[in-house]
Amino acid sequence: MAVVSRRVHPIEAESYRILRATVDTTHLPPRTRDVAERIVHTTADPAWVADLVTTEADLEAGRAALSAGRPLVVDVEMVRAGITTFDSVCRLPRSAPEGLTRSAAGIRDAAAEAADGAVWVIGNAPTALYELLRLCAAGDVRPALVIGLPVGFVGAAESKEALRATDLPHLSNRSAKGGAAVAAAAVNALLYGDPLA
């Protein structure tokens, strides 16, 4: 699958022109710029440019995996709903075993379907990111890219720091900010590329 061909609405195009007049992203490499701008566009928060942590090579690996039709695994339905042109796997159960959150249980369930080469997107629960990291450390999951953008005051920043401490290809951010819309925006950036190109 190549970059998704889509018609850019005039409002979106104007929004990007305003964004680029307001926030300098010209120092960023192309994929990183796509992701940063899509997240800023989604949140109207320019602080994301400095908060994001990734490498161009990691984003290229994720884009290549999606282009090759590898699975896209998300932690919650809200992330899935925000990804507009790609089917994703979400295994969020109605209940979870004692001591495990529903999001973490869903990640554990999805691991059996997408152990190798998938793009994993955590946009809600730090516990889901911790579970994914546990599975990766055990050798049960070998992702092409981990988009770790959970949100919250309990464990979000710490779980992203734990992700960055691994050698996994990743996109994360330093602060406790995150969420489903931001995680979906990151995926959409990999799928769409630059809307003004």
N, C-alpha and C positions, 0 to 999 in steps of 0.2 A: 504494500500500500504506500503510495507516495503522499506528499503533502495533500491534504484534503482540499479539493477545488470547491470553492463556495463563493457566492456573491456577498460582498461586504456591503452592509447597509450604510447609507450616507451618514447616519448618526454615529455609527462605530468609526467610520473613517474620520469624521470631524473630531471625535473624542481622542483618537490617536494623534491627530495633528496638535490638539491642545496639550495632550500629555507630553509630546516631544518638545513643545515650546516651553513647557514648565519644568520638565525633568531631563537632565542630561544623561542619556544612556549610550552615547556614542563611544564611550570607552569600553563597553562590553562586547565580547565576541558574539557572533550572530545568534546562536541558539540560546545563550544566556540572556541576550537582549530580548529575544522573543518571549522567553519565560518571564523575565522581570517586567517587561511592558504589559504583558497579558495580565499579570497579577496586579500591577498598579491600575490598569484599566478596570479590572474587576472590583477593586477595593477603594479606588480613588485615594490611595495612600502611598505617596511617593517614598515613604520611609522603607518600603519593601526592597528598593534597589540596593540599599546598603545592608539589609538584614539577611538576604539570601546567601546561601553557601552552596556552591556546586563547582563543577568543572565542565568545560566544553566537551571533553571526551566522554564524561558520564552522560551528559544530555544526548550526545550523538549515539551512544550505546542504547539508550532508551528509545530514541527515535527509530534506530535501525531495527530494534526488536518489534516495535509496533508495525513498521513497514513490512516486516517478514511475517506478520500475522501471529506473533507470539501473544499469549494471554495477557490481559490487563486485569489485575486483581485490585479491588477496592475494599476498604474496611466497612463502609456504610452506604446505604442506598442514596443518601444525599450527595455523595461524591459521584456515584454512578449517574444520577439524574443530571448533573452538570456537564458531563462529557457528552458532547452532542453528536458525534459521528462514529463512535467505536463501541462495540459490545464489550461489556466487562463482566467479570466474575465477582459476585458478592455473596458470601455464605453466612450472613448475619443470622444466627439462630434466635428462636423465640426465648430460649433460656440457655443458661450455661452451667457447666459443672461448678460445684462449690469452689470458691477461690479463684475463679476465672471470670472476667467480664465477657459479655456477649460479643463485643468486638474482637477480643483476643481469641475466643472460641471460634469465631468465624474465620479468622486468619489461619488457625490451626486446621480447620476443615478444608479451606481452600488450598492449603499446601499440598495436599494429595493430588490435586488437579493441575497445579502449576508449579511444580518443583523447579523446573529448569528454564531459565531464559525469559521469565515473565517480567513485566513492569508492575511493581507493587506500589499502591498509592494509599497512604494513611493520611486522612484528612480530618479525623475526628478524635480518636481515643489514643492517648499515650500508651495504654495497656496493649493495644493492637500492635503498635510499633515495637514495644518491648518483646512481645510474643514473636514477631517476625524476626527480630534480632536473635532471639533464642534459637529459633528454627535454623537460621543461617549459620550460627555458631556450631550447631550440632551437625551441619552438613546436609540437612533435610531440604533446604531451599537454596537455590543459586540464582539470584535475580539478575536481570540485565540492568535494572535501575530500581532504586527505592526512592520514591517521593515521600518524604517524611515531613508532613506539615500538620501534625495534630495541634489542637488548641487547648488552652486551659491553664489554670493556676497550679494544678497538681500534676506534676510529672511531664508536662509538655516540653518545656525547655530542656529538662534533664534527658528525656528520651531522645530528643534530637541531638543533644550532645553525645549521647551513647552511640547513635548512628554515625556521627562524624568521626568517632574514635575507631570505627571499623575500617576495613579496606573495601567495603561494598561501594559500588557506584551509587551516588546519591544526590539528591537535591533536598536541602533542608533550610532552616533559618535559625538564627540565634535566639530570638525572643520567644515568649509564650504565645505570640500571635500565630494564627493558622486557621484551619477550618475547611469545611467541605468545598466552599466556593473557591478558595485559594488553591486547594489541591486539584480540583477540576480544571481551573484556569491553567495550571502548569501543564496538565496533560493536553489541553486544547492548544496550548502554544506549540507543543511538539508536533501536533497533528496539522495545524494551520500554517505555522510559520508567520512571517510578517504580513499583516493584512493590507499594508499599503504598497507592498512590492509588486 
